[in-house]
Amino acid sequence: MTTPSTFVLKFSCPDQRGIVAAVSTFLAERACNITSSQQFDDLDTGQFFMRVTFRGEGTDTLDSLTTAFGPIGARFDMDWQLHDAARRTRTLLMVSKFGHCLNDLLYRLSIGALPIEVPAIVSNHREMQPLAEAAGIPFVHLPVTRDTKAQAEAQLRDVFAEHDCDLIVLARYMQVLSDAMCRDFSGRVINIHHSFLPSFKGAKPYHQAHARGVKLIGATAHYVTADLDEGPIIEQQVTRVDHTQSPADLVSAGRDVESLVLARAVRWHAEHRILLNGKTTVVFS
C-alpha cells in the first residue's frame, strides 16, 4: 500500500470572508485530509496568514494540486506556496572564520534534526575547509576583496544555481551582500548576528558589551535585506550574564545562543513555517 504524501500550503492575503472555507472545501473535494492548521489575522495590516498541512489521500501530485489551487489563490489575491513536505530544502551554507554555527548545523544535519540538504559550503577563507571535508560536503573557496566583490557574487550565484539550492544561510559569513543580491534573493537568505546591534557595532562586540556592563546577551536570526542587519526577524533569544564573567565568557555564551537561534530559524524555514509580513514575520512554530 502506498503511503499518502504530505503537503504544506502556506499563504497570506487580504482578510475577507470565506478564505478558510474555500481552502477546506478544496482539500475535501480532492480527498485530502488536513493534519494541522494554523492561522493569524493581523488587525493592523488587514492581512490573513495561514499554514495547512494535509495528506493527499487521492491520486493528486504536487503539480496537479498546484494547478488546481491556482484559481483559489487568484480569487483571494493570495501570495501562496505549496510544498511537498518530504522534499528537503537545499541549503547553501556560507561561513568565514568562526565555525560554531556551521559546526552546530552540520551536527544537527547528521542526526536528522534539520530537514535540509547541504550540497556545498562556501567561504571566503579556508579555515572551515577541514570541517566541510569531514562532513563529506564540497567546499567552495570564494575569496572576496573590495575589487573582486562583484565577481565573487557572480560566482556565488552560479554555485547556488548549479546545486539547485533553495536557501542561503550565512553561518557567521562576515561579508555584506550587495543590494542586488539581497533584492534578488529576498526571503531566501538567513543571517545570524548578536543582538547588541546597533549598540555595539564593529570589532569585538562582546568586549564592548562587557565594558558597558550588560546584563543580557543574545542573538537574532533574520532574513537579509539591503538594510544591514535590519531584515525581518525570525527568531531571537537572550541569556543573562553578570559582572563575574569575562569577555571570553560572554563570547562563549554568545556562541551557544547564536547556534541555537540560527538552527531554529533554518528549521522553521525548511518546514515552511515562516511568512513575510512587510518588515516582520509570522512564524507558525
C-alpha positions as CSV (number, residue, x, y, z in Angstrom):
1,M,0.0,0.0,0.0
2,T,1.4,3.4,-1.0
3,T,1.9,5.9,1.9
4,P,0.0,9.1,1.3
5,S,2.1,12.1,0.5
6,T,2.1,15.1,2.9
7,F,1.9,18.6,1.7
8,V,2.3,22.1,3.2
9,L,0.2,25.0,2.0
10,K,1.1,28.5,3.3
11,F,-0.3,31.8,2.2
12,S,-1.1,35.4,3.0
13,C,-3.8,37.5,1.6
14,P,-6.2,40.4,2.4
15,D,-8.5,39.3,5.1
16,Q,-12.1,38.5,3.9
17,R,-14.9,36.1,4.5
18,G,-14.7,32.6,3.1
19,I,-10.9,32.0,3.0
20,V,-10.8,29.1,5.4
21,A,-14.0,27.6,3.9
22,A,-12.6,27.7,0.4
23,V,-9.3,26.1,1.4
24,S,-11.1,23.4,3.4
25,T,-13.6,22.7,0.7
26,F,-10.9,22.4,-1.9
27,L,-9.0,19.8,0.1
28,A,-12.1,17.9,1.0
29,E,-13.2,17.7,-2.6
30,R,-9.7,16.3,-3.6
31,A,-9.8,13.6,-0.9
32,C,-7.1,15.3,1.2
33,N,-7.0,15.0,4.9
34,I,-6.0,18.1,7.0
35,T,-3.5,17.1,9.7
36,S,-2.8,20.6,11.1
37,S,-3.9,24.1,10.5
38,Q,-2.7,27.4,11.9
39,Q,-3.9,30.9,11.1
40,F,-3.4,34.5,12.1
41,D,-5.4,37.7,11.3
42,D,-3.2,40.8,11.5
43,L,-5.7,43.5,12.5
44,D,-3.1,46.2,12.0
45,T,-2.4,45.4,8.3
46,G,-5.6,43.6,7.4
47,Q,-3.7,40.6,6.2
48,F,-4.6,37.0,6.8
49,F,-2.0,34.3,7.2
50,M,-2.4,30.5,7.2
51,R,-0.4,27.3,7.1
52,V,-2.1,24.0,6.5
53,T,-0.5,20.5,6.4
54,F,-2.5,17.7,4.8
55,R,-2.2,14.2,3.4
56,G,-3.1,13.6,-0.2
57,E,-5.3,10.5,0.1
58,G,-6.2,10.6,-3.6
59,T,-4.1,10.5,-6.7
60,D,-3.1,14.1,-6.7
61,T,0.6,15.2,-7.0
62,L,2.3,18.4,-6.1
63,D,1.9,19.6,-9.7
64,S,-1.7,18.7,-10.0
65,L,-2.6,20.3,-6.6
66,T,-0.7,23.4,-7.5
67,T,-2.6,23.8,-10.8
68,A,-5.9,23.1,-9.2
69,F,-5.4,25.6,-6.4
70,G,-4.4,28.4,-8.7
71,P,-8.0,29.8,-9.2
72,I,-8.5,30.0,-5.4
73,G,-5.2,31.8,-5.0
74,A,-6.2,34.3,-7.6
75,R,-9.7,34.7,-6.2
76,F,-8.4,35.8,-2.8
77,D,-5.3,37.5,-4.1
78,M,-3.1,35.1,-2.2
79,D,0.7,35.1,-2.0
80,W,0.9,31.3,-1.7
81,Q,3.2,28.3,-1.9
82,L,2.6,24.6,-1.9
83,H,5.3,22.2,-0.8
84,D,5.9,18.5,-0.7
85,A,6.8,18.0,3.0
86,A,9.1,15.1,2.1
87,R,11.4,17.3,0.0
88,R,14.3,18.7,1.9
89,T,15.3,22.3,1.5
90,R,18.5,22.5,-0.5
91,T,20.7,24.9,1.6
92,L,23.9,26.6,0.7
93,L,25.9,27.3,3.9
94,M,28.3,30.2,4.0
95,V,30.9,30.9,6.6
96,S,34.1,32.9,7.3
97,K,36.5,32.1,10.1
98,F,34.1,31.4,13.0
99,G,32.8,27.8,12.8
100,H,30.5,27.4,15.8
101,C,27.2,27.9,13.8
102,L,28.4,25.8,10.9
103,N,29.5,23.0,13.2
104,D,26.2,23.1,15.0
105,L,24.2,23.0,11.8
106,L,26.3,20.1,10.4
107,Y,25.8,18.1,13.7
108,R,22.0,18.7,13.6
109,L,22.0,17.6,10.0
110,S,23.9,14.5,10.8
111,I,21.4,13.3,13.4
112,G,18.4,14.2,11.3
113,A,17.3,17.2,13.3
114,L,17.2,19.5,10.3
115,P,15.0,18.8,7.2
116,I,17.6,20.2,4.8
117,E,20.2,19.0,2.3
118,V,23.6,20.8,2.1
119,P,25.1,20.4,-1.4
120,A,28.0,22.8,-0.7
121,I,29.7,25.1,1.8
122,V,31.0,28.4,0.6
123,S,33.6,30.5,2.4
124,N,35.8,33.5,1.7
125,H,38.6,31.8,3.8
126,R,39.9,28.3,4.1
127,E,39.7,27.8,7.9
128,M,36.5,25.8,7.7
129,Q,37.5,23.5,4.8
130,P,38.5,20.6,7.1
131,L,35.1,20.8,8.8
132,A,33.4,20.6,5.4
133,E,35.5,17.7,4.2
134,A,34.9,15.8,7.5
135,A,31.2,16.1,6.8
136,G,31.7,15.0,3.2
137,I,30.3,18.2,1.7
138,P,32.0,20.0,-1.2
139,F,33.9,23.2,-0.1
140,V,33.9,26.2,-2.4
141,H,36.5,28.9,-1.7
142,L,35.4,32.3,-2.9
143,P,37.8,34.9,-1.7
144,V,36.4,38.4,-1.6
145,T,38.2,41.8,-1.7
146,R,36.8,45.2,-2.4
147,D,37.9,44.9,-6.0
148,T,36.6,41.4,-6.5
149,K,33.2,41.6,-4.7
150,A,31.1,41.7,-7.8
151,Q,32.9,38.8,-9.4
152,A,32.6,36.8,-6.2
153,E,28.9,37.4,-6.0
154,A,28.5,36.3,-9.6
155,Q,30.3,33.1,-8.8
156,L,28.1,32.7,-5.7
157,R,25.0,32.9,-7.9
158,D,26.5,30.2,-10.2
159,V,27.1,27.9,-7.2
160,F,23.5,28.5,-6.0
161,A,22.1,27.7,-9.4
162,E,24.5,24.8,-10.1
163,H,23.4,23.0,-6.9
164,D,19.7,23.8,-7.4
165,C,19.6,25.5,-4.0
166,D,16.5,27.0,-2.3
167,L,18.1,28.8,0.6
168,I,21.4,30.5,1.7
169,V,22.4,30.5,5.3
170,L,25.0,33.0,6.5
171,A,26.5,30.9,9.4
172,R,28.8,33.8,10.5
173,Y,29.7,34.8,7.0
174,M,31.4,38.2,7.5
175,Q,30.8,39.8,4.2
176,V,28.0,42.2,3.3
177,L,25.9,41.1,0.4
178,S,25.2,43.7,-2.3
179,D,21.8,45.4,-2.6
180,A,21.2,43.5,-5.8
181,M,21.9,40.1,-4.2
182,C,19.6,41.0,-1.3
183,R,16.8,42.0,-3.6
184,D,17.1,39.0,-6.0
185,F,17.2,36.5,-3.1
186,S,14.6,38.2,-0.9
187,G,13.2,35.7,1.7
188,R,15.9,33.2,0.8
189,V,18.9,34.3,2.8
190,I,19.1,33.9,6.6
191,N,21.7,35.6,8.7
192,I,22.7,35.4,12.4
193,H,24.1,38.2,14.5
194,H,24.5,39.2,18.1
195,S,21.6,41.2,19.5
196,F,23.8,44.1,20.6
197,L,23.3,45.8,17.3
198,P,23.1,48.7,16.9
199,S,24.6,49.5,20.3
200,F,27.9,47.6,19.8
201,K,29.0,47.7,16.2
202,G,32.3,46.8,14.7
203,A,35.1,44.7,16.2
204,K,34.7,42.7,19.4
205,P,31.1,43.4,20.2
206,Y,31.2,41.2,23.3
207,H,34.2,43.0,24.7
208,Q,32.3,46.3,24.1
209,A,29.3,44.9,25.9
210,H,31.4,43.7,28.8
211,A,32.9,47.2,29.2
212,R,29.4,48.6,29.4
213,G,28.3,46.1,32.0
214,V,25.4,44.5,30.0
215,K,23.2,42.0,31.8
216,L,21.7,40.3,28.8
217,I,23.3,39.0,25.7
218,G,21.6,37.3,22.8
219,A,21.3,36.6,19.1
220,T,18.9,37.4,16.3
221,A,18.2,35.4,13.1
222,H,16.7,37.3,10.3
223,Y,16.1,37.4,6.6
224,V,18.7,39.5,4.8
225,T,17.8,42.8,3.2
226,A,19.7,45.8,1.8
227,D,19.2,47.4,5.2
228,L,22.2,45.9,7.1
229,D,21.1,43.6,9.9
230,E,17.6,45.1,9.8
231,G,15.7,42.4,7.9
232,P,12.5,40.7,9.1
233,I,13.3,38.9,12.3
234,I,12.7,35.1,12.5
235,E,13.9,34.2,16.0
236,Q,15.7,35.7,19.0
237,Q,16.9,34.5,22.4
238,V,18.8,36.0,25.3
239,T,20.8,34.7,28.2
240,R,21.7,36.5,31.5
241,V,25.3,37.4,32.3
242,D,26.8,39.3,35.2
243,H,29.9,41.2,36.5
244,T,31.7,38.0,37.3
245,Q,32.0,36.9,33.7
246,S,34.9,37.9,31.5
247,P,34.7,39.0,27.9
248,A,35.8,35.4,26.9
249,D,32.8,34.1,29.0
250,L,30.5,36.4,27.1
251,V,31.9,35.2,23.8
252,S,31.3,31.6,24.8
253,A,27.8,32.2,25.9
254,G,27.2,34.2,22.7
255,R,28.3,31.3,20.6
256,D,25.8,29.0,22.2
257,V,22.9,31.4,21.7
258,E,23.8,32.2,18.1
259,S,24.0,28.5,17.2
260,L,20.6,27.7,18.8
261,V,18.8,30.7,17.3
262,L,20.2,30.1,13.8
263,A,19.3,26.4,13.9
264,R,15.7,27.2,14.9
265,A,15.4,29.7,12.1
266,V,16.8,27.3,9.5
267,R,14.4,24.5,10.6
268,W,11.4,26.7,10.6
269,H,12.2,28.0,7.1
270,A,12.7,24.5,5.9
271,E,9.4,23.4,7.4
272,H,7.7,26.3,5.6
273,R,6.5,27.8,8.9
274,I,7.5,31.4,8.1
275,L,5.5,34.0,6.2
276,L,6.8,37.5,5.5
277,N,4.6,40.3,6.8
278,G,6.1,43.5,5.5
279,K,9.2,44.2,7.7
280,T,8.2,41.5,10.1
281,T,7.4,37.8,10.0
282,V,4.6,35.4,11.0
283,V,6.2,32.2,12.4
284,F,3.9,29.3,12.9
285,S,6.2,27.4,15.3
